[in-house]
Amino acid sequence: MVGRLSAAGGLRLTEVHRFANRPVRLPDGLRWDVLGLYGDVLEGLAQAARSARVVSVGIDSWAVDYGLLDASGRLLGNPYHYRDTRTEGVADRLERVLPAKELYGITGLQHLPFNTVFQLAAEGSSPQWSLARTLLMIPDLLTYWLTGSVGAEATNASTTGLFDAREAAWSNTVLDRLGIPRGLLPPLRFPGDRAGTLRPEVAEATGLPGGTPVTAVASHDTASAVVAVPATQDGFAYVSCGTWSLAGLELGAPVIDERARAANFTNERGIDGSIRFLRNIMGLWLLTETLRTWRSQGLPSELGPLLDEAAAAEPFAALVDPDDPSFLPPGDMPARIAAYCARTGQRAPREQGAVVRCILESLALAHRATLRTAAELAGRDVRVVHLVGGGSRNELLCRLTADATGLPVVAGPTEATALGNVLVQARAYGLVGDVHEMRALVAAGEPLRRYEPSGKESAWAAAAARVGLR
Ligand code: LFR
């Protein structure tokens, strides 16, 4: 994505290269094709060089996954995908060395089986692990290849389970207790810091000017998306909705207590020391994995018509808790939804439209429960929900979320992550001011849609209770 800030202060994004991020299943696990991704990053930069005078480059990606480098900076194998099953049971094993309560007390991080801390414990005695001298999160790895500079961007570091949420520093307590060498984790850098400049070979390969700076952004995609939430007033909640739904609040300080832990809320870092107090909800993964399954079975899998069928399908016919662990790994999603229904005494949805309706209503219910809990735990009033990311294009999901939460939903921008990435770079160059100014820019420049709740609280409350949500 190329972002341009006009002299009049407008911000415009242009997509110059889009590529798939396809995991690869090897006999020893599910991996990312990180070399392929790097190749496409170079291709994207080359396209950008052709279409604009590039003053800065910034990288964000999903969180928790990492590459390990040996003493000479060589990548030790393809990074694992967080949906790989190698972390099964690991958290339970760690309980003796570092109880979950204590870990939460330091990191304030939602317990997810794939948090970096559990992935590292799963490395066990692999040969890679014994040779590893540096751990780089995915955006930091790409930054390293582009610049030769090693560092750990803080918003992404805060998703690892190795990061002290109050101190905003790597936690030596966690590292020491788990026997992770302190030196494995590079020094932190913060959004807006200069990460490095393009290596001459990269400049040559892409056509970008030598010495082009790479700026640290909020390198966790969700953190970048939250930067670009087009909120113009306090009292907002957000749902960053794509593969995952990340639903929560922006706070000035972490909420780390027993209630937040029991509700499995996370305190990840945002820009300028803010805290993203939110919960991961399984998100549109349920839908994309369903479509993928149908495609492989030769069934209709085009989203538009299926959403029309879902809109016409019977409400609340079948509901699931989207965060049921059975939905996490790749595989036949409709079969798992049917199994869930059988387990919970419901008739499984049969028509495709009914399956899609089940997924979207269930997600809306999870949005409702999560935002209610967030407001309560943080002692905040929520007056509006901003739904950003790819999911904001899904009108049915937006409407259901407004109905379920009983709050107006403002949908958009779709490319919140890219906007947040570019805005943080722009600020590093003095082109925009604080986060309020950034958000005002997004609100002024991006098409947004507003959905008012239709006031069916008792029906939604009853539906929530059916899946054990509130
Ligand atoms: C969203 C996201 C989430 C993170 C998950 C796994 O793309 O980054 O915030 O929990 O992916 O990394």
Residues whose N, C-alpha, C, O or C-beta is under 5 A from the ligand:
A	BS01	LFR	S61 W62 A63 V64 D221 T222 W244
